[in-house]
Amino acid sequence: MTTINVEILKKRMEDMSNYDMDELERLKEREKRSRGIRSVELGKDETPYTAVDIELSDDDFKRVALQAHERDITFNKMVGLILKDGLSKTEYRFEHDNKPQLLNEDK
């Protein structure tokens, strides 16, 4: 028969990480970095997207593809950036409209 404290200690020991293994993994990562080998997590910064079909003229496609190439990103990511930029400009224009407004002060 074991006491509650012994059971708690056993559980904590099981939950503790193995520090020797962690140190070995850190040493392996340092060695990889010193050799120029990098690990990459694919999709780490990606957010879920909705598929949209668009039609572009050849000239527009070439312009977007060239911009994507210059930034070293995919064509789809470049289109997403263009859409986000367009949406933010639209929101800015909506909030900062140049039309004069009548402001009344209540006294």
C-alpha positions in Angstrom: 0.0 0.0 0.0 1.5 3.4 -1.0 0.6 6.7 0.4 -0.8 9.6 -1.6 2.5 11.5 -1.5 4.4 8.6 -3.0 1.9 8.3 -5.8 2.1 12.1 -6.5 6.0 11.9 -6.6 5.8 8.9 -9.0 3.4 10.9 -11.2 5.7 13.9 -11.2 8.7 11.7 -12.0 6.9 10.3 -15.0 5.9 13.8 -16.2 9.4 15.2 -15.9 11.4 15.5 -19.1 14.6 13.6 -19.6 17.2 16.4 -19.4 20.0 14.2 -20.9 17.9 13.6 -24.0 17.1 17.3 -24.3 20.8 18.1 -24.1 21.6 15.6 -26.8 18.9 17.1 -29.1 20.3 20.6 -28.5 23.8 19.3 -29.4 22.5 17.7 -32.6 20.8 21.0 -33.5 23.9 23.0 -32.9 26.0 20.6 -35.0 23.4 20.8 -37.8 23.4 24.6 -37.7 27.3 24.7 -37.8 27.2 22.6 -40.9 24.5 24.8 -42.5 21.7 22.3 -42.2 18.5 23.8 -41.1 15.2 22.2 -40.1 12.1 23.7 -41.6 8.6 23.3 -40.4 6.3 23.4 -43.4 3.0 25.2 -42.9 4.2 26.7 -39.6 3.1 30.3 -40.5 0.3 29.3 -42.7 -3.3 30.2 -42.0 -6.2 28.3 -43.4 -7.3 29.7 -46.8 -10.4 29.5 -49.0 -9.9 28.5 -52.6 -11.0 31.2 -55.1 -10.9 31.0 -58.9 -9.8 34.1 -60.6 -9.2 35.0 -64.2 -6.2 37.2 -65.1 -4.9 38.5 -68.4 -1.5 37.2 -69.4 0.1 40.6 -68.7 -1.4 40.7 -65.2 -0.3 37.1 -64.5 3.2 37.9 -65.6 3.4 41.0 -63.4 2.2 39.1 -60.4 4.5 36.2 -61.1 7.5 38.5 -61.5 6.7 40.2 -58.1 6.4 36.8 -56.5 9.7 35.7 -58.0 11.4 38.9 -56.7 10.1 38.3 -53.2 11.0 34.6 -53.4 7.4 33.5 -52.5 4.8 31.5 -54.3 2.4 32.9 -56.8 -0.6 32.1 -54.5 1.0 33.8 -51.6 1.7 36.9 -53.7 -2.0 37.0 -54.8 -3.0 36.7 -51.1 -0.7 39.6 -50.2 -2.2 41.7 -53.0 -5.7 40.9 -51.8 -4.9 41.8 -48.2 -3.3 45.0 -49.3 -6.3 46.0 -51.4 -8.7 45.2 -48.5 -6.7 47.3 -46.1 -6.6 50.2 -48.5 -10.4 49.9 -49.0 -11.0 49.9 -45.3 -8.7 53.0 -44.9 -10.6 54.9 -47.5 -13.9 53.9 -45.9 -12.7 55.2 -42.5 -10.9 58.3 -43.9 -13.3 59.5 -46.5 -12.5 62.9 -48.1 -16.1 64.0 -48.2 -16.9 66.9 -45.9 -18.9 66.2 -42.8 -21.1 68.4 -40.8 -20.2 68.2 -37.1 -22.7 69.7 -34.6 -21.8 70.4 -31.1 -24.4 70.1 -28.4 -24.2 72.7 -25.6 
